[in-house]
């Protein structure tokens, strides 16, 4: 399981620091699977993370929407954007919290917009 690799492997310190930040939010739930560990709230995925090659990857589920405000996110897919870390010193807790909290808002907005559309039809 990827969780076991990440808690004991080369990027364990990074994983544990980011995990602690995520789990400090009571609405976030952790899901461990074979390929990654993901964190979500009732409105969807906030972050998926795992070590990959020579970097630790943090993927934001609503990253494309976040990228306008947070230019440090990398990628050009339709939905997800990534942060890459090589050492725990690169983890900016304040910035990460801003991105997580903005992800909460984006998820809630999407949920409310969908509910509104259903009521209008």
N, C-alpha and C positions, 0 to 999 in steps of 0.2 A: 504494500500500500504506500502511496506517495507520502502520506502524512508521516509514516515511520521513517522514510528516507529523509524527509525534510527536517524532522526533529533531531535526527542523529547525524546527518551528513554535513557536507562542506558549508552549507548555508544555514545551519541550525540557528545561529545567533540572529540572523536576519529574520528567518521564519518566526522565531519565538517573539521577537520584538513586535513585528507587524501583527501577529496573532493576538498578542496581549492588547494592542491598540483596538483591534476589531472587536474582541470579546468584552471590552470595557463598555460597549454599547449594549444595553439589555435586549434590544430588539434583534440583534444579530444572532443567527444560528449557524453552526458549523457543520459542514457535511464533508466527510472523508470518503474518497474513492480511489480507485487504482491509479488514476492519472494526475489528480490534483486535489487540493483541499479548497473548498469554496465556502463563502460566507454570504448569507442572504438575509433579507428581512421579509416581511409579509408581501412585499411588492416585487420581489425578484432578486436576482444575483447582484451583489455589490462588488465582490472581489473573488477571483480565483487565483491561486498561487502555487508555485512549484519551482524547484531547481531545474534548470535545463542547460546542459552543457556547462559553460563557464560563467553563467549568470543566474541570478534568482529573478524569476519573472512574476510580477504582480499585474494581473489583467483585470481591468475595470469593466464590468458588465454593461455599463452605460458610458463607456469611454469616449465614443464618438461625440456624444453630447457634451461631455466634460472638456474635451480637447480645446474648445473655444476659450475657456477660462484658464485652463491649465496646459500650457504649451509644452511642458516636460513629458506629456504622454506621447508615446510613439505608436505608429501604425496608421494604416489607411483603409482598414476594413470598414464594413458598413456599421458595425456595432461596437466591438471591443477595441480598447487601446491599452497599452502596456507601459509599465515602468520596469527598468532593469537595474539590478543592484549587484555589486561585486563585494561590497563590505557593509557591515552594519552602520558604519559612520556615514554612509550615503543616505540613510533613512531619515528624512525630515518629518518628525512626528506632527508638527503643526500643519504642514502642507498636506500630509496624508489624511489628517482629521478633516481638513477643509474639503478634500476630495470625497471622502466617505460621506460626510454630511450633505454635500451637494448631490451625491448619488441617492441618498434617502429622498430628497426633494424631487428629483427627477422621476423616481419610481412612483411616488405618491401622485405627482402630476399626471403621469401616464395612466395610472389606475383611475383617477377621477375623470380624466378626459374620456376614457373608454366607457365609464359608467354614464357620463353625460350623453354620449352618442347613443347609447342603448335607450335612454329615456326619451330621446328626441325622435327615435324611429317608430 
